[in-house]
Amino acid sequence: MHSLIIDPDLCIGCGLCVEICPKVFELREEKVWLIKPKVFALTERRAVARNTEACAICDCELVIDSCPVAAISYEPAGAAGSRPGIKAGGSG
């Protein structure tokens, strides 16, 4: 199961992800938030909301590809230790 991630520093609140997956995302305070995040982790640069169940009810690839500022990404299952905010299969 993937871990869906939102970077609130990058999010511009356009709402495309909410339109695509309203059961997973919501607009709050001009930013997109995960509904029922499982983890809210603080990294050295930002706060990152994660939800490991989101991709079971949402087309994560479509949402990630639709975000105009690349604020949404995911880590594949078993990718412990990989850096948040990196698309699966991406480099960097």
C-alpha positions as CSV (number, residue, x, y, z in Angstrom):
1,M,0.0,0.0,0.0
2,H,1.4,3.4,-1.0
3,S,1.8,6.3,1.4
4,L,0.2,9.4,-0.2
5,I,2.0,12.7,0.8
6,I,1.0,16.3,0.6
7,D,3.7,19.1,0.9
8,P,1.7,22.1,2.3
9,D,4.6,24.4,1.5
10,L,4.1,23.7,-2.2
11,C,0.3,23.5,-2.3
12,I,-1.5,26.5,-3.9
13,G,-5.0,25.4,-3.0
14,C,-6.2,25.0,-6.6
15,G,-8.5,22.2,-5.5
16,L,-7.9,19.8,-8.5
17,C,-7.2,16.9,-6.2
18,V,-10.4,17.6,-4.2
19,E,-12.4,17.4,-7.5
20,I,-10.7,14.1,-8.4
21,C,-10.8,12.5,-5.0
22,P,-13.2,14.2,-2.6
23,K,-13.1,11.3,-0.2
24,V,-9.3,11.7,0.3
25,F,-8.7,15.5,0.0
26,E,-10.4,18.6,1.4
27,L,-9.7,22.4,1.1
28,R,-9.0,24.0,4.5
29,E,-7.4,27.4,5.1
30,E,-6.6,27.8,1.4
31,K,-4.6,24.6,1.3
32,V,-5.4,21.0,0.5
33,W,-5.4,18.5,3.4
34,L,-5.8,14.7,3.6
35,I,-9.0,13.6,5.2
36,K,-8.0,11.4,8.1
37,P,-4.3,11.4,7.7
38,K,-2.6,8.5,9.4
39,V,0.7,10.3,10.2
40,F,1.6,14.0,10.3
41,A,5.4,13.9,10.2
42,L,7.7,16.8,10.8
43,T,10.8,16.7,8.6
44,E,13.7,19.1,8.7
45,R,12.1,21.3,6.1
46,R,8.4,20.8,6.3
47,A,5.3,19.1,7.8
48,V,4.1,16.2,5.7
49,A,0.7,14.6,5.9
50,R,0.6,10.9,4.9
51,N,-2.3,8.5,4.3
52,T,-1.5,4.8,3.5
53,E,-5.1,3.9,2.7
54,A,-5.8,6.8,0.2
55,C,-4.7,4.9,-2.9
56,A,-7.2,2.1,-2.2
57,I,-10.1,4.6,-2.8
58,C,-8.4,7.1,-5.1
59,D,-6.5,7.1,-8.4
60,C,-3.2,8.4,-6.8
61,E,-1.4,8.5,-10.2
62,L,-4.1,10.8,-11.6
63,V,-4.0,13.1,-8.6
64,I,-0.2,13.3,-8.6
65,D,-0.1,14.0,-12.3
66,S,-2.8,16.7,-12.0
67,C,-1.2,18.8,-9.3
68,P,0.2,21.8,-11.1
69,V,2.9,22.4,-8.5
70,A,3.9,18.8,-7.6
71,A,2.7,19.2,-4.0
72,I,1.4,15.6,-4.0
73,S,3.5,12.5,-4.2
74,Y,3.7,9.0,-2.8
75,E,6.1,6.4,-1.5
76,P,5.6,2.8,-2.5
77,A,4.9,0.2,0.1
78,G,8.1,-0.9,1.8
79,A,10.0,2.2,0.9
80,A,10.9,3.0,4.5
81,G,13.6,5.6,4.6
82,S,12.9,7.1,1.3
83,R,12.5,10.8,1.2
84,P,9.0,12.4,1.3
85,G,7.9,14.3,-1.7
86,I,9.6,12.2,-4.3
87,K,7.4,10.6,-6.8
88,A,7.6,6.8,-7.0
89,G,10.1,5.9,-9.7
90,G,11.5,9.5,-9.6
91,S,15.0,10.5,-8.8
92,G,16.5,13.2,-6.6
